[in-house]
Amino acid sequence: MDMIEAYVAELDKALRGPRATKADLLAEARDGLLDAADAYEDAGLDRRDAERRAVAEFGAVPEIACDYQTELGLAQGRRTALLIFFVLAAQPVLWRLTRHLAGGVGYHSPGYRLVEETVSWMGSATLFAAILVATAAGYGVRYLGARRGSSGSPGSSPSRSAWSSPCSGCC
């Protein structure tokens, strides 16, 4: 196994989160490392030294994992918020279906109206909150996620996100 593949495998073990997002991040890291190694090799380094230099400039796995874990966390948060939204969106339909099948039992009692109004307002507020969280997490993944890459030229280091991860230094 070459140095880049070993690095990506170590990074893979350090990350937890949605598989598709994680696979995209690992592919992006691998591609950036391979591009940087190719550029160093074109500049005269042998392949092993070129890979070693590309990996060294990319950063230590704990540091990179911390940055990538932030993006994976945002992606998972978005997935969870959307799941909550769709489950709760089905609730009023099921509530009305159940009421219809029960033949309106207890529908006119004062307690029923209070429960129905409370559930309706709480459900609406929760749906709204789930959409807000999903939107915020989507923006977070898009704009705050730690994407690293390389310009492919020797001597240039991979770019870092302008946003500093909240777990910087703790991973």
Residue, then its C-alpha position, 0 to 999 in steps of 0.5 A: m500500500d502506498m503512502i497516500e492510500a495508507y493516509v486515506a485509510e487512516l483518515d477513513k478510520a478516524l471519521r464517523g458520519p453519513r457514508a456518502t458524504k464520508a466517501d466524497l470527502l475521502a475521494e476528494a482528499r485522495d484526489g488532492l493528494l494524488d494531484a500534489a504528488d504528481a506535481y512534485e514528481d513532475a518537478g523532479l522528486d521520485r514517487r515515494d518522496a513526492e507522496r511523502r511531501a504531499v501527505a506532510e503538507f496535507g496535514a496530520v490525520p487528527e487535524i484533518a479528521c477534526d475538520y472533516q468531522t465538522e462537515l460530517g456532523l453538519a451533514q448528519g444534522r441535516r439528514t436528521a432534521l429532514l427525517i424529523f420533518f417528514v415523520l412529523a409531516a405525516q402526523p396530521v394525516l395519520w391523526r385525521l385518518t385515525r379520527h375518521l376511522a374511530g368515527g369521531v369518538g370524543y371529538h366534541s369534548p372540550g378536552y379533545r379540542l384542547v389536545e388537538e389545538t396543542v398538538s397542532w401548534m406544537g407540530s407546526a412549530t416542530l416542523f418549522a424548527a426542523i426546516l430551519v435546522a435542515t436549512a442551516a445545516g445545509y448552508g453549514v455543509r456548503y459554506l462552512g465545511a472544511r474542504r481541502g485541496s491542492s493547486g497541484s503545483p510544488g511548493s503550494s500547500p493545500s488550502r484550508s477553510a477560512w472558517s475554523s472548526p469548533c473542534s480545532g485542537c481537541c481531536 
